[in-house]
Amino acid sequence: KVPGGVNDILADLLELENIKPFDDPEIPEIGRIGNLKRPMDESEFAQFVKIKLNADNITYTRLPDGRKIKKVAVLGGSASDAISSASIAGADAIVGGEFKHHTYGYAMVEGVGRGIALIEAGHYHTEFPVCRRLRELVLEAVPEAQVDILPCNNTFVI
């Protein structure tokens, strides 16, 4: 919900345009939604997210109607509870840190059968990017401070 926070940074990293908040049932206006510069299919968009977030792996779903992804919602960390809100806001896909297992099925019929693609990039990769901004804020407030960012992704994929 904070301007310049995790979700604004995610939207910027994913090069979204016309970014605005969308409502989550628990916390109004926490997520962000915007347009891709060009439409992509799910596989291409998942690869794009993987590169932009420097993620080890991405789990994603396909859209039931074969349309391209044009509008994307982002919510760092757990994003399961925001799927319906993102769909109502017009998103073709939602990028989050993780989604509950059962949400993969109902995402296919979200929006009266229109569906929404889920792009799961991991908590670390959707939340760590804000660390650079936090470092800048600390140094603006206390220029003599030493602020180190220590990567702590200890998730391994085999």
Secondary structure, 3 states (H helix, E strand, C coil): CCCCCHHHHHHHHCCCEEEEEECCCCCCCCEEEEEEEEEECHHHHHHHHHHHCCCCCCEECCCCCCCCEEEEEEEEEECHHHHHHHHHCCCCEEEEEECCCCHHHHHHHCCCCCCCEEEECCHHHHHCCHHHHHHHHHHHHCCCCCCCCCCCCCCCCC
